[in-house]
Amino acid sequence: MDRPDFQKMLGAVERGMFDVILTKDLSRLGRNYLQTGQLIEEFFPRNKVRYIALNDAVDTNIENDITPFRNILKNTRHLGGVNC
């Protein structure tokens, strides 16, 4: 989350320069599930930005109660845990 270009992107989101943020999967947005969840659940909607993670079937325009848990499971896999 502290990557310079990532912070530039968040600033651009706040300035209304994006309508959609698209990533390959949730882990490309962030590995910390609390911070990633905050972006998806609060930051993007507050700034009227749609977020899509292609491989994880996440789209903030579509109601999906499992999205926060999907990020937790995906990050666990990167640590050698659950295979999602």
Jmol script that loads the backbone (N, CA, C; Angstrom):
load data "model"
ATOM      1  N   MET A   1       0.812  -1.199   0.000  1.00  0.00           N
ATOM      2  CA  MET A   1       0.000   0.000   0.000  1.00  0.00           C
ATOM      3  C   MET A   1       0.859   1.268   0.000  1.00  0.00           C
ATOM      4  N   ASP A   2       2.119   1.144   0.375  1.00  0.00           N
ATOM      5  CA  ASP A   2       2.988   2.321   0.447  1.00  0.00           C
ATOM      6  C   ASP A   2       3.790   2.549  -0.837  1.00  0.00           C
ATOM      7  N   ARG A   3       3.472   1.812  -1.878  1.00  0.00           N
ATOM      8  CA  ARG A   3       4.192   1.983  -3.140  1.00  0.00           C
ATOM      9  C   ARG A   3       3.892   3.363  -3.719  1.00  0.00           C
ATOM     10  N   PRO A   4       4.906   4.094  -4.176  1.00  0.00           N
ATOM     11  CA  PRO A   4       4.697   5.461  -4.667  1.00  0.00           C
ATOM     12  C   PRO A   4       3.664   5.570  -5.791  1.00  0.00           C
ATOM     13  N   ASP A   5       3.725   4.701  -6.766  1.00  0.00           N
ATOM     14  CA  ASP A   5       2.763   4.783  -7.870  1.00  0.00           C
ATOM     15  C   ASP A   5       1.352   4.409  -7.422  1.00  0.00           C
ATOM     16  N   PHE A   6       1.251   3.508  -6.468  1.00  0.00           N
ATOM     17  CA  PHE A   6      -0.053   3.154  -5.922  1.00  0.00           C
ATOM     18  C   PHE A   6      -0.663   4.372  -5.222  1.00  0.00           C
ATOM     19  N   GLN A   7       0.142   5.076  -4.451  1.00  0.00           N
ATOM     20  CA  GLN A   7      -0.336   6.287  -3.779  1.00  0.00           C
ATOM     21  C   GLN A   7      -0.739   7.359  -4.792  1.00  0.00           C
ATOM     22  N   LYS A   8       0.007   7.468  -5.892  1.00  0.00           N
ATOM     23  CA  LYS A   8      -0.365   8.411  -6.957  1.00  0.00           C
ATOM     24  C   LYS A   8      -1.730   8.046  -7.535  1.00  0.00           C
ATOM     25  N   MET A   9      -1.963   6.728  -7.724  1.00  0.00           N
ATOM     26  CA  MET A   9      -3.245   6.280  -8.248  1.00  0.00           C
ATOM     27  C   MET A   9      -4.374   6.648  -7.293  1.00  0.00           C
ATOM     28  N   LEU A  10      -4.162   6.434  -5.998  1.00  0.00           N
ATOM     29  CA  LEU A  10      -5.202   6.769  -5.024  1.00  0.00           C
ATOM     30  C   LEU A  10      -5.497   8.263  -5.027  1.00  0.00           C
ATOM     31  N   GLY A  11      -4.464   9.068  -5.173  1.00  0.00           N
ATOM     32  CA  GLY A  11      -4.663  10.510  -5.287  1.00  0.00           C
ATOM     33  C   GLY A  11      -5.465  10.870  -6.526  1.00  0.00           C
ATOM     34  N   ALA A  12      -5.181  10.199  -7.634  1.00  0.00           N
ATOM     35  CA  ALA A  12      -5.927  10.432  -8.874  1.00  0.00           C
ATOM     36  C   ALA A  12      -7.387  10.007  -8.715  1.00  0.00           C
ATOM     37  N   VAL A  13      -7.622   8.928  -7.983  1.00  0.00           N
ATOM     38  CA  VAL A  13      -8.996   8.499  -7.699  1.00  0.00           C
ATOM     39  C   VAL A  13      -9.720   9.608  -6.938  1.00  0.00           C
ATOM     40  N   GLU A  14      -9.068  10.159  -5.928  1.00  0.00           N
ATOM     41  CA  GLU A  14      -9.684  11.228  -5.132  1.00  0.00           C
ATOM     42  C   GLU A  14      -9.964  12.478  -5.965  1.00  0.00           C
ATOM     43  N   ARG A  15      -9.177  12.702  -6.998  1.00  0.00           N
ATOM     44  CA  ARG A  15      -9.389  13.863  -7.875  1.00  0.00           C
ATOM     45  C   ARG A  15     -10.398  13.575  -8.978  1.00  0.00           C
ATOM     46  N   GLY A  16     -10.991  12.374  -8.958  1.00  0.00           N
ATOM     47  CA  GLY A  16     -12.017  12.033  -9.930  1.00  0.00           C
ATOM     48  C   GLY A  16     -11.502  11.665 -11.308  1.00  0.00           C
ATOM     49  N   MET A  17     -10.268  11.195 -11.380  1.00  0.00           N
ATOM     50  CA  MET A  17      -9.655  10.891 -12.673  1.00  0.00           C
ATOM     51  C   MET A  17      -9.935   9.466 -13.160  1.00  0.00           C
ATOM     52  N   PHE A  18     -10.563   8.632 -12.323  1.00  0.00           N
ATOM     53  CA  PHE A  18     -10.868   7.253 -12.703  1.00  0.00           C
ATOM     54  C   PHE A  18     -12.343   6.965 -12.495  1.00  0.00           C
ATOM     55  N   ASP A  19     -12.892   6.153 -13.392  1.00  0.00           N
ATOM     56  CA  ASP A  19     -14.231   5.598 -13.214  1.00  0.00           C
ATOM     57  C   ASP A  19     -14.147   4.139 -12.792  1.00  0.00           C
ATOM     58  N   VAL A  20     -13.068   3.452 -13.261  1.00  0.00           N
ATOM     59  CA  VAL A  20     -12.900   2.023 -13.024  1.00  0.00           C
ATOM     60  C   VAL A  20     -11.434   1.729 -12.716  1.00  0.00           C
ATOM     61  N   ILE A  21     -11.211   0.863 -11.742  1.00  0.00           N
ATOM     62  CA  ILE A  21      -9.891   0.298 -11.470  1.00  0.00           C
ATOM     63  C   ILE A  21     -10.010  -1.186 -11.771  1.00  0.00           C
ATOM     64  N   LEU A  22      -9.126  -1.699 -12.612  1.00  0.00           N
ATOM     65  CA  LEU A  22      -9.163  -3.091 -13.046  1.00  0.00           C
ATOM     66  C   LEU A  22      -7.827  -3.756 -12.716  1.00  0.00           C
ATOM     67  N   THR A  23      -7.901  -4.900 -12.017  1.00  0.00           N
ATOM     68  CA  THR A  23      -6.695  -5.673 -11.738  1.00  0.00           C
ATOM     69  C   THR A  23      -6.918  -7.125 -12.154  1.00  0.00           C
ATOM     70  N   LYS A  24      -5.812  -7.822 -12.311  1.00  0.00           N
ATOM     71  CA  LYS A  24      -5.861  -9.251 -12.641  1.00  0.00           C
ATOM     72  C   LYS A  24      -6.571 -10.019 -11.525  1.00  0.00           C
ATOM     73  N   ASP A  25      -6.186  -9.753 -10.288  1.00  0.00           N
ATOM     74  CA  ASP A  25      -6.828 -10.386  -9.136  1.00  0.00           C
ATOM     75  C   ASP A  25      -6.673  -9.480  -7.917  1.00  0.00           C
ATOM     76  N   LEU A  26      -7.306  -9.856  -6.825  1.00  0.00           N
ATOM     77  CA  LEU A  26      -7.293  -9.034  -5.609  1.00  0.00           C
ATOM     78  C   LEU A  26      -5.901  -8.782  -5.067  1.00  0.00           C
ATOM     79  N   SER A  27      -5.008  -9.741  -5.214  1.00  0.00           N
ATOM     80  CA  SER A  27      -3.668  -9.573  -4.651  1.00  0.00           C
ATOM     81  C   SER A  27      -2.883  -8.464  -5.352  1.00  0.00           C
ATOM     82  N   ARG A  28      -3.281  -8.106  -6.562  1.00  0.00           N
ATOM     83  CA  ARG A  28      -2.619  -7.004  -7.265  1.00  0.00           C
ATOM     84  C   ARG A  28      -3.029  -5.651  -6.682  1.00  0.00           C
ATOM     85  N   LEU A  29      -4.186  -5.607  -6.043  1.00  0.00           N
ATOM     86  CA  LEU A  29      -4.609  -4.374  -5.381  1.00  0.00           C
ATOM     87  C   LEU A  29      -3.869  -4.229  -4.060  1.00  0.00           C
ATOM     88  N   GLY A  30      -3.801  -5.312  -3.293  1.00  0.00           N
ATOM     89  CA  GLY A  30      -3.090  -5.274  -2.023  1.00  0.00           C
ATOM     90  C   GLY A  30      -3.105  -6.628  -1.355  1.00  0.00           C
ATOM     91  N   ARG A  31      -2.127  -6.870  -0.522  1.00  0.00           N
ATOM     92  CA  ARG A  31      -2.029  -8.163   0.176  1.00  0.00           C
ATOM     93  C   ARG A  31      -2.587  -8.101   1.590  1.00  0.00           C
ATOM     94  N   ASN A  32      -2.705  -6.918   2.137  1.00  0.00           N
ATOM     95  CA  ASN A  32      -3.273  -6.770   3.469  1.00  0.00           C
ATOM     96  C   ASN A  32      -4.791  -6.723   3.324  1.00  0.00           C
ATOM     97  N   TYR A  33      -5.478  -7.772   3.797  1.00  0.00           N
ATOM     98  CA  TYR A  33      -6.905  -7.881   3.546  1.00  0.00           C
ATOM     99  C   TYR A  33      -7.712  -6.773   4.207  1.00  0.00           C
ATOM    100  N   LEU A  34      -7.248  -6.219   5.326  1.00  0.00           N
ATOM    101  CA  LEU A  34      -7.973  -5.120   5.959  1.00  0.00           C
ATOM    102  C   LEU A  34      -7.890  -3.849   5.115  1.00  0.00           C
ATOM    103  N   GLN A  35      -6.703  -3.538   4.652  1.00  0.00           N
ATOM    104  CA  GLN A  35      -6.537  -2.342   3.820  1.00  0.00           C
ATOM    105  C   GLN A  35      -7.220  -2.503   2.469  1.00  0.00           C
ATOM    106  N   THR A  36      -7.111  -3.686   1.882  1.00  0.00           N
ATOM    107  CA  THR A  36      -7.758  -3.944   0.604  1.00  0.00           C
ATOM    108  C   THR A  36      -9.271  -3.859   0.750  1.00  0.00           C
ATOM    109  N   GLY A  37      -9.787  -4.435   1.818  1.00  0.00           N
ATOM    110  CA  GLY A  37     -11.223  -4.361   2.078  1.00  0.00           C
ATOM    111  C   GLY A  37     -11.698  -2.934   2.268  1.00  0.00           C
ATOM    112  N   GLN A  38     -10.888  -2.120   2.935  1.00  0.00           N
ATOM    113  CA  GLN A  38     -11.245  -0.715   3.127  1.00  0.00           C
ATOM    114  C   GLN A  38     -11.328   0.004   1.785  1.00  0.00           C
ATOM    115  N   LEU A  39     -10.409  -0.298   0.893  1.00  0.00           N
ATOM    116  CA  LEU A  39     -10.448   0.311  -0.437  1.00  0.00           C
ATOM    117  C   LEU A  39     -11.716  -0.098  -1.179  1.00  0.00           C
ATOM    118  N   ILE A  40     -12.009  -1.397  -1.178  1.00  0.00           N
ATOM    119  CA  ILE A  40     -13.142  -1.926  -1.927  1.00  0.00           C
ATOM    120  C   ILE A  40     -14.477  -1.494  -1.314  1.00  0.00           C
ATOM    121  N   GLU A  41     -14.577  -1.535   0.008  1.00  0.00           N
ATOM    122  CA  GLU A  41     -15.848  -1.273   0.676  1.00  0.00           C
ATOM    123  C   GLU A  41     -16.113   0.205   0.957  1.00  0.00           C
ATOM    124  N   GLU A  42     -15.057   0.995   1.105  1.00  0.00           N
ATOM    125  CA  GLU A  42     -15.250   2.394   1.505  1.00  0.00           C
ATOM    126  C   GLU A  42     -14.664   3.396   0.513  1.00  0.00           C
ATOM    127  N   PHE A  43     -13.375   3.272   0.229  1.00  0.00           N
ATOM    128  CA  PHE A  43     -12.677   4.285  -0.558  1.00  0.00           C
ATOM    129  C   PHE A  43     -13.214   4.390  -1.986  1.00  0.00           C
ATOM    130  N   PHE A  44     -13.293   3.267  -2.696  1.00  0.00           N
ATOM    131  CA  PHE A  44     -13.766   3.309  -4.075  1.00  0.00           C
ATOM    132  C   PHE A  44     -15.221   3.779  -4.170  1.00  0.00           C
ATOM    133  N   PRO A  45     -16.139   3.221  -3.360  1.00  0.00           N
ATOM    134  CA  PRO A  45     -17.519   3.722  -3.441  1.00  0.00           C
ATOM    135  C   PRO A  45     -17.642   5.212  -3.099  1.00  0.00           C
ATOM    136  N   ARG A  46     -16.915   5.662  -2.099  1.00  0.00           N
ATOM    137  CA  ARG A  46     -16.957   7.076  -1.710  1.00  0.00           C
ATOM    138  C   ARG A  46     -16.508   7.976  -2.858  1.00  0.00           C
ATOM    139  N   ASN A  47     -15.586   7.461  -3.670  1.00  0.00           N
ATOM    140  CA  ASN A  47     -15.062   8.231  -4.801  1.00  0.00           C
ATOM    141  C   ASN A  47     -15.721   7.847  -6.128  1.00  0.00           C
ATOM    142  N   LYS A  48     -16.806   7.080  -6.040  1.00  0.00           N
ATOM    143  CA  LYS A  48     -17.587   6.673  -7.217  1.00  0.00           C
ATOM    144  C   LYS A  48     -16.742   5.949  -8.269  1.00  0.00           C
ATOM    145  N   VAL A  49     -15.903   5.036  -7.793  1.00  0.00           N
ATOM    146  CA  VAL A  49     -15.043   4.244  -8.662  1.00  0.00           C
ATOM    147  C   VAL A  49     -15.452   2.784  -8.573  1.00  0.00           C
ATOM    148  N   ARG A  50     -15.622   2.164  -9.722  1.00  0.00           N
ATOM    149  CA  ARG A  50     -15.922   0.740  -9.805  1.00  0.00           C
ATOM    150  C   ARG A  50     -14.596  -0.021  -9.761  1.00  0.00           C
ATOM    151  N   TYR A  51     -14.551  -1.100  -8.974  1.00  0.00           N
ATOM    152  CA  TYR A  51     -13.353  -1.936  -8.913  1.00  0.00           C
ATOM    153  C   TYR A  51     -13.684  -3.319  -9.440  1.00  0.00           C
ATOM    154  N   ILE A  52     -12.819  -3.843 -10.312  1.00  0.00           N
ATOM    155  CA  ILE A  52     -12.988  -5.177 -10.883  1.00  0.00           C
ATOM    156  C   ILE A  52     -11.674  -5.951 -10.732  1.00  0.00           C
ATOM    157  N   ALA A  53     -11.759  -7.166 -10.185  1.00  0.00           N
ATOM    158  CA  ALA A  53     -10.628  -8.103 -10.148  1.00  0.00           C
ATOM    159  C   ALA A  53     -11.031  -9.281 -11.039  1.00  0.00           C
ATOM    160  N   LEU A  54     -10.448  -9.371 -12.207  1.00  0.00           N
ATOM    161  CA  LEU A  54     -10.883 -10.326 -13.233  1.00  0.00           C
ATOM    162  C   LEU A  54     -10.878 -11.783 -12.770  1.00  0.00           C
ATOM    163  N   ASN A  55      -9.750 -12.281 -12.313  1.00  0.00           N
ATOM    164  CA  ASN A  55      -9.632 -13.700 -11.966  1.00  0.00           C
ATOM    165  C   ASN A  55     -10.407 -14.094 -10.717  1.00  0.00           C
ATOM    166  N   ASP A  56     -10.793 -13.114  -9.904  1.00  0.00           N
ATOM    167  CA  ASP A  56     -11.514 -13.406  -8.668  1.00  0.00           C
ATOM    168  C   ASP A  56     -13.005 -13.108  -8.774  1.00  0.00           C
ATOM    169  N   ALA A  57     -13.454 -12.720  -9.966  1.00  0.00           N
ATOM    170  CA  ALA A  57     -14.874 -12.429 -10.201  1.00  0.00           C
ATOM    171  C   ALA A  57     -15.401 -11.388  -9.214  1.00  0.00           C
ATOM    172  N   VAL A  58     -14.607 -10.363  -8.958  1.00  0.00           N
ATOM    173  CA  VAL A  58     -15.020  -9.270  -8.081  1.00  0.00           C
ATOM    174  C   VAL A  58     -15.379  -8.077  -8.951  1.00  0.00           C
ATOM    175  N   ASP A  59     -16.550  -7.532  -8.699  1.00  0.00           N
ATOM    176  CA  ASP A  59     -17.017  -6.335  -9.390  1.00  0.00           C
ATOM    177  C   ASP A  59     -17.870  -5.569  -8.395  1.00  0.00           C
ATOM    178  N   THR A  60     -17.443  -4.381  -8.023  1.00  0.00           N
ATOM    179  CA  THR A  60     -18.166  -3.626  -7.004  1.00  0.00           C
ATOM    180  C   THR A  60     -19.533  -3.149  -7.488  1.00  0.00           C
ATOM    181  N   ASN A  61     -19.824  -3.289  -8.770  1.00  0.00           N
ATOM    182  CA  ASN A  61     -21.161  -2.972  -9.265  1.00  0.00           C
ATOM    183  C   ASN A  61     -22.124  -4.134  -9.080  1.00  0.00           C
ATOM    184  N   ILE A  62     -21.596  -5.288  -8.672  1.00  0.00           N
ATOM    185  CA  ILE A  62     -22.414  -6.477  -8.450  1.00  0.00           C
ATOM    186  C   ILE A  62     -22.312  -6.848  -6.975  1.00  0.00           C
ATOM    187  N   GLU A  63     -23.448  -6.946  -6.307  1.00  0.00           N
ATOM    188  CA  GLU A  63     -23.481  -7.300  -4.881  1.00  0.00           C
ATOM    189  C   GLU A  63     -22.902  -8.695  -4.683  1.00  0.00           C
ATOM    190  N   ASN A  64     -21.888  -8.818  -3.802  1.00  0.00           N
ATOM    191  CA  ASN A  64     -21.236 -10.095  -3.558  1.00  0.00           C
ATOM    192  C   ASN A  64     -20.717 -10.106  -2.128  1.00  0.00           C
ATOM    193  N   ASP A  65     -21.406 -10.824  -1.253  1.00  0.00           N
ATOM    194  CA  ASP A  65     -21.033 -10.849   0.163  1.00  0.00           C
ATOM    195  C   ASP A  65     -19.765 -11.627   0.453  1.00  0.00           C
ATOM    196  N   ILE A  66     -19.267 -12.408  -0.491  1.00  0.00           N
ATOM    197  CA  ILE A  66     -18.086 -13.240  -0.239  1.00  0.00           C
ATOM    198  C   ILE A  66     -16.770 -12.534  -0.563  1.00  0.00           C
ATOM    199  N   THR A  67     -16.809 -11.391  -1.227  1.00  0.00           N
ATOM    200  CA  THR A  67     -15.584 -10.718  -1.653  1.00  0.00           C
ATOM    201  C   THR A  67     -14.579 -10.494  -0.526  1.00  0.00           C
ATOM    202  N   PRO A  68     -14.984  -9.979   0.651  1.00  0.00           N
ATOM    203  CA  PRO A  68     -13.979  -9.787   1.706  1.00  0.00           C
ATOM    204  C   PRO A  68     -13.294 -11.094   2.123  1.00  0.00           C
ATOM    205  N   PHE A  69     -14.032 -12.197   2.138  1.00  0.00           N
ATOM    206  CA  PHE A  69     -13.463 -13.480   2.532  1.00  0.00           C
ATOM    207  C   PHE A  69     -12.555 -14.046   1.448  1.00  0.00           C
ATOM    208  N   ARG A  70     -12.883 -13.767   0.204  1.00  0.00           N
ATOM    209  CA  ARG A  70     -12.062 -14.239  -0.918  1.00  0.00           C
ATOM    210  C   ARG A  70     -10.652 -13.667  -0.809  1.00  0.00           C
ATOM    211  N   ASN A  71     -10.548 -12.418  -0.422  1.00  0.00           N
ATOM    212  CA  ASN A  71      -9.234 -11.791  -0.281  1.00  0.00           C
ATOM    213  C   ASN A  71      -8.437 -12.439   0.844  1.00  0.00           C
ATOM    214  N   ILE A  72      -9.082 -12.762   1.944  1.00  0.00           N
ATOM    215  CA  ILE A  72      -8.400 -13.443   3.056  1.00  0.00           C
ATOM    216  C   ILE A  72      -7.876 -14.802   2.587  1.00  0.00           C
ATOM    217  N   LEU A  73      -8.724 -15.579   1.906  1.00  0.00           N
ATOM    218  CA  LEU A  73      -8.319 -16.897   1.448  1.00  0.00           C
ATOM    219  C   LEU A  73      -7.202 -16.816   0.409  1.00  0.00           C
ATOM    220  N   LYS A  74      -7.288 -15.862  -0.475  1.00  0.00           N
ATOM    221  CA  LYS A  74      -6.258 -15.705  -1.509  1.00  0.00           C
ATOM    222  C   LYS A  74      -4.910 -15.394  -0.872  1.00  0.00           C
ATOM    223  N   ASN A  75      -4.898 -14.519   0.128  1.00  0.00           N
ATOM    224  CA  ASN A  75      -3.645 -14.170   0.791  1.00  0.00           C
ATOM    225  C   ASN A  75      -3.123 -15.328   1.621  1.00  0.00           C
ATOM    226  N   THR A  76      -3.983 -16.173   2.147  1.00  0.00           N
ATOM    227  CA  THR A  76      -3.546 -17.341   2.886  1.00  0.00           C
ATOM    228  C   THR A  76      -2.828 -18.305   1.957  1.00  0.00           C
ATOM    229  N   ARG A  77      -3.294 -18.412   0.741  1.00  0.00           N
ATOM    230  CA  ARG A  77      -2.656 -19.294  -0.244  1.00  0.00           C
ATOM    231  C   ARG A  77      -1.221 -18.851  -0.508  1.00  0.00           C
ATOM    232  N   HIS A  78      -0.998 -17.528  -0.562  1.00  0.00           N
ATOM    233  CA  HIS A  78       0.354 -17.017  -0.802  1.00  0.00           C
ATOM    234  C   HIS A  78       1.298 -17.373   0.349  1.00  0.00           C
ATOM    235  N   LEU A  79       0.724 -17.690   1.500  1.00  0.00           N
ATOM    236  CA  LEU A  79       1.540 -18.066   2.660  1.00  0.00           C
ATOM    237  C   LEU A  79       1.673 -19.566   2.798  1.00  0.00           C
ATOM    238  N   GLY A  80       1.165 -20.298   1.819  1.00  0.00           N
ATOM    239  CA  GLY A  80       1.279 -21.755   1.853  1.00  0.00           C
ATOM    240  C   GLY A  80       0.114 -22.430   2.526  1.00  0.00           C
ATOM    241  N   GLY A  81      -0.993 -21.710   2.703  1.00  0.00           N
ATOM    242  CA  GLY A  81      -2.158 -22.257   3.384  1.00  0.00           C
ATOM    243  C   GLY A  81      -3.199 -22.763   2.412  1.00  0.00           C
ATOM    244  N   VAL A  82      -4.423 -22.358   2.578  1.00  0.00           N
ATOM    245  CA  VAL A  82      -5.568 -22.805   1.808  1.00  0.00           C
ATOM    246  C   VAL A  82      -5.366 -22.550   0.322  1.00  0.00           C
ATOM    247  N   ASN A  83      -5.710 -23.523  -0.483  1.00  0.00           N
ATOM    248  CA  ASN A  83      -5.617 -23.351  -1.942  1.00  0.00           C
ATOM    249  C   ASN A  83      -6.985 -22.984  -2.475  1.00  0.00           C
ATOM    250  N   CYS A  84      -7.131 -21.760  -2.980  1.00  0.00           N
ATOM    251  CA  CYS A  84      -8.429 -21.281  -3.497  1.00  0.00           C
ATOM    252  C   CYS A  84      -8.428 -21.313  -5.006  1.00  0.00           C
TER     253      CYS A  84
END
end "model"
wireframe off; spacefill off
backbone 0.3
color backbone group
